[in-house]
Amino acid sequence: ERLAALYLIAKGYRIVARRFKCPGGEIDLVARRGRALAFVEVKYRADLAQAALAVTPAGQRRIAAAARHWLARHPGATGLDLRFDAILLSPRAWPRHIVSAFDDPLTY
């Protein structure tokens, strides 16, 4: 997660929160750049394809639930452009930032 945070900072993001935990979910990173607020899932696996597969629907639901808790504690953020991103990490590969990796599964 530290490498993912540094990568986002290098891309112009400000890390707002790390490892936000609440009943039913957890968010690895919350990052902001301009009007965009990203709830970021970080996955480290042997290769980037495996890391991408690790962002499961069940995990997406947990992240979305945690995002709702985070927003309830930070009501000023609700006016921002909210999204769910993923940072994929693997040995000997550049980090891959997937913007809007998934939609909020709790809205369906």
C-alpha positions in Angstrom: 0.0 0.0 0.0 2.9 2.3 0.7 4.2 1.9 -2.9 0.7 2.5 -4.3 0.4 5.7 -2.2 3.7 7.0 -3.4 2.7 6.2 -7.0 -0.5 8.2 -6.6 1.3 11.1 -5.0 3.7 11.1 -8.0 0.6 11.3 -10.2 -0.6 14.4 -8.4 -3.0 12.8 -5.9 -3.2 13.7 -2.2 -3.7 10.7 0.1 -6.7 11.5 2.4 -6.9 8.2 4.3 -5.1 4.9 4.6 -6.6 1.6 5.7 -10.0 3.0 6.6 -11.8 0.2 8.5 -15.4 -0.1 9.5 -17.9 -2.8 10.2 -18.3 -4.8 6.9 -15.5 -3.3 4.9 -12.1 -1.6 4.4 -10.6 0.9 2.0 -6.9 0.6 1.3 -6.5 4.3 0.2 -8.7 7.3 -0.2 -7.0 9.7 -2.6 -8.0 13.1 -4.1 -6.9 15.0 -7.1 -8.9 18.1 -8.0 -12.6 17.3 -7.8 -12.0 13.6 -8.0 -12.1 11.5 -4.9 -11.0 7.9 -5.4 -11.6 4.9 -3.1 -8.6 2.8 -4.0 -8.2 -1.0 -3.7 -4.6 -2.1 -3.8 -3.8 -5.7 -4.9 -0.3 -7.3 -5.0 0.1 -10.6 -6.7 2.7 -12.6 -8.7 1.6 -10.8 -11.9 -0.7 -8.0 -12.8 -3.3 -10.3 -14.3 -3.7 -12.2 -11.0 -3.8 -8.8 -9.2 -6.7 -7.7 -11.5 -8.6 -11.0 -10.8 -8.2 -10.4 -7.1 -10.6 -7.4 -7.3 -13.6 -9.6 -6.8 -17.3 -8.7 -6.7 -17.5 -9.5 -3.0 -14.5 -7.2 -2.4 -16.1 -4.5 -4.5 -19.2 -4.7 -2.2 -17.1 -4.4 0.9 -15.2 -1.4 -0.5 -18.5 0.3 -1.5 -19.9 -0.3 2.0 -16.8 1.2 3.6 -17.0 4.2 1.2 -20.5 4.9 2.5 -19.2 4.9 6.1 -16.3 7.1 5.1 -18.6 9.6 3.3 -20.9 9.7 6.4 -17.9 10.8 8.5 -16.8 13.3 5.8 -20.0 14.9 4.5 -18.1 17.6 2.7 -16.7 15.1 0.2 -20.1 14.0 -1.1 -20.1 16.9 -3.6 -16.9 15.6 -5.3 -16.7 13.2 -8.2 -16.5 9.8 -6.5 -15.1 6.7 -8.0 -13.6 3.3 -7.2 -10.0 2.8 -8.5 -7.6 -0.1 -8.3 -3.8 -0.1 -8.1 -2.3 -3.4 -9.3 1.2 -4.3 -8.1 3.5 -7.2 -8.9 7.3 -7.9 -8.8 9.3 -6.4 -11.5 6.4 -4.5 -13.1 5.3 -0.9 -13.0 2.2 -0.2 -10.9 -1.0 -0.1 -12.9 -3.6 2.4 -11.9 -7.1 1.5 -13.1 -9.3 4.6 -12.9 -12.9 3.8 -12.3 -12.1 0.1 -12.0 -15.7 -0.7 -11.0 -19.0 1.0 -10.4 -20.6 1.1 -7.0 -22.2 -2.4 -6.8 -24.6 -1.2 -4.0 -26.5 1.0 -6.4 -27.9 -1.8 -8.5 
